[in-house]
Structure formats: structure tokens, C-alpha cells
């Protein structure tokens, strides 16, 4: 894979982060299910594991209100792990704190 291809993929993934906060990619249950595998899980900042159904239920509730923050992200990096599988790292500036994020 060329660096140009990797930059194109990085550009596409960057638009989606932080994942689930970019409403342009869909806010319905069908949209969220299409974005996640059946065995999807998310690890919270506390280290707690959140399963797909829990995440989707909370997102559907959250989407009933306007987004309260624009979730600025910076310092993106990407690494190819396997064919069509990438590790995306970035810094997220949240209200009151800055966190490092990773998405596979």
C-alpha cells in the first residue's frame, strides 16, 4: 500500500472521529448497526467495556438533544494492521480535558 493510499484512508477516517459524534453519518438504529459489527464493544476512559446494544441505546437517547460540543480532534496517525484494518490514533479536546483516542 502506498503512502498516498494511506493518506486517503486517513482522510476518510478523520472525518468520522470522534466516532458517533459526527451525526452526518447517521443517527438511526439502522445507521448505527451498519457502522458496527455485531460483536462491537467500546472501552470507556475508566476501562469499562460497553457492548454494542448499550452503546446504541445511549446514542439514540443522546441524539434527541443538540450536540453540546464540536469535539475538535488533532494529531491523527494511522497504521495498517491488515488488509482493510487500520489503527487510528488522535487527540480529542473535550470540555475540561484532553484525551488520547484509538479506533480500530
Backbone as a ProteinNet text record, in pm:
[ID]
protein_1_A
[PRIMARY]
XXXXXXXXXXXXXXXXXXXXXXXXXXXXXXXXXXXXXXXXXXXXXXXXXXXXXXXXXXXXXXXXXXXXXXXXXXXXXXXXXXXXXXXXXXXXXXXXXXXXXXXX
[TERTIARY]
85.6	0	89.9	57.7	138.4	100.6	191.1	161.9	43.1	25.7	-87.7	-219.3	-224	-344.3	-374.1	-271	-288.1	-337	-288.3	-335.1	-482.1	-523.3	-664	-752.1	-710.4	-786.4	-788.7	-675.5	-670.3	-768.4	-774.8	-868.9	-1013.4	-1046.6	-1183.4	-1216.9	-1124.4	-1149.7	-1151.3	-1066.7	-1059.4	-1195.3	-1268.8	-1399.8	-1498.8	-1479.6	-1574.8	-1545.1	-1430.3	-1390.7	-1423.7	-1462.2	-1478.5	-1603.3	-1585.3	-1690.6	-1818.6	-1929.2	-2064.3	-2098.7	-2004	-2035.9	-2057.2	-2027.6	-2046.5	-2180	-2281.5	-2418.6	-2446.4	-2362.8	-2383.5	-2376.9	-2316.9	-2305	-2423.4	-2521	-2644.1	-2667.8	-2794.7	-2831.9	-2944	-2983.2	-3088.6	-3024.7	-3106.2	-3057.8	-2996.9	-3063.9	-3011.1	-2874.1	-2859.1	-2729.5	-2621	-2651.7	-2553.4	-2519.2	-2617.9	-2590.1	-2503.7	-2524.9	-2443.9	-2298.9	-2277	-2142.2	-2065.2	-2133.5	-2069.6	-2092	-1994	-2007	-2095.8	-2153.2	-2240.6	-2167.7	-2037.9	-1960.5	-1885.9	-1930	-1870.1	-1872.7	-1766.3	-1764.6	-1677.8	-1698.9	-1624.5	-1566.7	-1443.1	-1380.7	-1381.2	-1443.7	-1452.6	-1322.6	-1315.2	-1196.2	-1164.8	-1266.7	-1248.5	-1194.8	-1197.1	-1158.3	-1278.1	-1395.8	-1517.4	-1551.6	-1602.3	-1640.1	-1789.6	-1824.5	-1964.1	-1997.3	-2095.8	-2136.5	-2221	-2232.8	-2299.9	-2440.3	-2524.9	-2662.4	-2667.2	-2580.9	-2575.1	-2532.5	-2428	-2378	-2486.7	-2551.8	-2655.3	-2771.3	-2816.3	-2927	-2891.4	-2769.6	-2726.9	-2712.6	-2664.3	-2652.2	-2789.5	-2884.6	-3018.9	-3080.4	-3053.7	-3101.6	-3028.2	-2896	-2815.5	-2857.9	-2889.4	-2924.2	-3055.8	-3129.4	-3253.9	-3225.4	-3101.7	-3061.4	-2955.7	-2944	-2836.3	-2699.2	-2601.8	-2465.1	-2417.1	-2359.6	-2319.9	-2177.2	-2104.3	-1961.6	-1924.3	-1822.8	-1787	-1678.7	-1627.4	-1535.8	-1414.1	-1332.7	-1215.8	-1110.6	-1060.7	-959.7	-834.5	-720.6	-593.9	-490.9	-377.7	-263.1	-298.2	-362.1	-400.9	-280.5	-283.8	-188.8	-264.2	-213.9	-279.3	-174.1	-212.9	-125.4	-211.1	-164.6	-233.8	-199.6	-302.1	-281.8	-293.4	-383.3	-406.5	-486.2	-515.5	-593.5	-728.3	-757.9	-882.8	-901.9	-791.6	-797.9	-690.1	-732.8	-642.5	-655.4	-545.8	-542.3	-529.8	-627.3	-630.5	-610.7	-514.4	-488.1	-503.6	-552	-565.2	-584.3	-575.7	-600.9	-736.6	-817.3	-950.3	-952.9	-992.1	-1007.6	-1151.8	-1175.1	-1308.6	-1326.6	-1449.8	-1470.3	-1401.2	-1304.3	-1237.1	-1124.3	-1097.7	-986.9	-948.6	-827.8	-777.3	-747.4	-792.8	-768.9	-707	-636.5	-583.4	-683.6	-713.4	-814.6	-755.2	-812.9	-774.3	-900.8	-906	-1014.6	-954.3	-1007.7	-965.6	-1076.2
-117.1	0	123	218.5	338.8	438	531.7	637	721	737.9	815	745.5	613.6	538.4	550.3	540.7	550.9	690.3	792	929	945.9	882.8	887.6	821.2	705.9	635.5	717.8	776	861.2	977.1	1037.7	1147.7	1104.8	986.9	935.7	906	843.3	808.4	932.3	1027.7	1151.5	1222.2	1218.4	1284	1223.9	1099.2	1027.7	1042.3	1093.2	1098.1	1232.5	1230.1	1110	1034.9	907	821.1	838.2	837.5	854	998.4	1091.2	1232	1306.4	1245.8	1307.2	1259.6	1335.6	1294.7	1283.6	1342.7	1335.1	1191.3	1102.2	962.9	878.3	941	871.9	866.5	871.8	870.9	771.3	691	592	460.6	374.8	242.2	169.9	176.1	109.3	165.1	298	360.4	310.2	310	269.8	121.5	39.1	-103.2	-125.7	-45.6	-58.3	-15.4	73	122.4	29.9	-66.8	-150.5	-298.1	-377.6	-523.3	-574.4	-690.3	-747.5	-766	-792.4	-811.4	-683.6	-569.4	-440.3	-417.1	-357.6	-308.7	-184.5	-104.6	18.8	15.3	59.9	67.2	213.1	240.5	376.5	419.3	548	602.4	532.2	478.3	406.9	265.9	219.4	82.3	-11.8	40.3	-40.6	-73	-191.7	-235.3	-213.6	-149.9	-124.7	-202	-288.3	-370.3	-289.3	-342.8	-274.7	-225.6	-310.3	-270.3	-154.8	-157.5	-49.9	81.3	75.1	194.2	252	168.8	216.9	278.5	215.4	270.4	408.7	423.5	553	657.1	616.6	710.8	757.9	667.7	706.2	807.2	790.3	887	1020.4	1014.5	1136.2	1216.1	1146.7	1214.1	1290.9	1275.6	1351.6	1498.3	1528.6	1664.5	1715	1848.2	1902	1867.1	1852.5	1826.2	1948.4	1925.7	2037	2083.2	2015.3	2044.7	2005.9	2071.4	2036.9	1929.1	1879.7	1766.9	1781.1	1884.9	1902	1792.6	1739.7	1633.8	1683.6	1630.2	1670.9	1558.8	1580	1489	1345.2	1329.7	1196.8	1117.9	989.5	897	768.3	696.8	574.4	468	345.1	230.9	118.4	59.7	-54.7	-178.1	-247.5	-369.7	-494	-489.1	-599.6	-541.7	-622.3	-572.8	-520.5	-394.7	-327.5	-317	-315.1	-299.1	-199.5	-92.7	16.3	55.6	103.2	157.9	309.5	381.5	526.8	582.7	672.6	738.9	888.8	957	1101.8	1159.9	1290.6	1364.1	1430.4	1417.4	1477.2	1581.9	1703.4	1810.5	1813.6	1757.2	1753.1	1873	1903.1	2010	1974.8	2053.2	2032.3	1932.1	1863.8	1768.6	1734.3	1685	1636.2	1488.6	1406	1262.4	1210.9	1102.3	1030.2	920.7	905.9	809.9	714.9	596.4	495	429.1	410.5	339.6	236.6	116.2	11.8	-3.8
0	0	0	-82.1	-91.1	19	46.7	144.6	100.7	-31.2	-83.1	-47.9	-65.5	-30.2	119.2	200.5	344.7	383.6	318	344.3	306	197.5	156.8	262.4	310.1	413.5	542.1	578.7	696.8	683.9	567.2	544.6	563.1	514	528.4	673.8	744.8	884.8	974.1	944.8	1024	1027.4	918	912.3	1010.2	1047.7	1134	1283.4	1317.1	1457.9	1521.5	1649.9	1727.9	1683.1	1671.4	1619	1700.7	1636.7	1691.2	1726.3	1716.6	1740.9	1609.6	1499.6	1367.9	1312.2	1338.3	1306.5	1157.2	1076	931.3	880.2	956.8	914.9	958.7	1024	1059.6	1209	1245.6	1386.8	1417.5	1322.5	1347.3	1394.4	1450.6	1491.5	1371.6	1256.2	1136.4	1099.1	1105.3	1074	1168.3	1297.4	1398.1	1386.2	1357.1	1337.8	1214.2	1109.9	988.4	1012.2	1110	1141.1	1234.9	1294	1395.5	1365.9	1399.8	1387.5	1500.4	1482.4	1586	1718.4	1712.4	1835.7	1877.8	1828.3	1862.5	2013.5	2063.7	2200.7	2205.2	2307.3	2326.1	2466.8	2481	2612.1	2655.5	2768.7	2820.5	2886	2919.8	2984	3115.5	3181.5	3307.9	3287.4	3162.4	3132.7	3124.9	3153.2	3147.1	3001.2	2977.6	2842.8	2824.4	2713.3	2679.1	2552.6	2559.3	2445.2	2347	2227.7	2116.7	2152.2	2207.6	2237.8	2336.8	2437.2	2534.9	2468.4	2384.9	2315.8	2225.6	2146.4	2054.2	2131.6	2238	2318	2373.1	2422.4	2475	2365.8	2249.9	2138.6	2092.4	2080.5	2036.6	2133.6	2261.5	2360.9	2346.3	2329	2313.9	2190.9	2083	1957.7	1965.7	2073.6	2090.6	2123.4	2164.2	2200.8	2102.3	2087.8	2003.8	2062.6	1976.9	2022.7	2100.1	2217.5	2304.1	2282.5	2199.1	2181.4	2039	1981.7	1843.5	1834.9	1947.1	1954	1862.2	1880.7	1794.7	1817.5	1706.7	1708.5	1637.1	1677.4	1614.9	1629.2	1565.1	1576.5	1538.3	1424.9	1377.5	1327.6	1353	1290.9	1258.7	1159.9	1116.1	1089.4	1117.3	1089.8	1033.1	925.6	866.6	947.5	997.5	1074.8	988.4	891.4	798.2	681.9	582.5	470.4	521.1	488.5	528.2	679.3	754.8	900.1	942.5	1012.2	1046	1192.2	1247.6	1382	1367.4	1419.1	1410.6	1551.2	1566	1693.6	1674.1	1778.6	1771.2	1910.9	1918.6	2041.5	2029.1	2133.9	2137.3	2248	2212	2309.2	2354.9	2473.1	2531.7	2624	2659.8	2757.3	2890	2928.3	3055.6	3057.5	2946	2944.4	2800.7	2787.8	2659.6	2676.6	2579	2587.1	2458.4	2470.3	2354.7	2320.6	2193.8	2148.2	2045.7	2041.4	1944	1890.4	1759.4	1694	1600.9	1605.1	1510.1	1408.4
[MASK]
++++++++++++++++++++++++++++++++++++++++++++++++++++++++++++++++++++++++++++++++++++++++++++++++++++++++

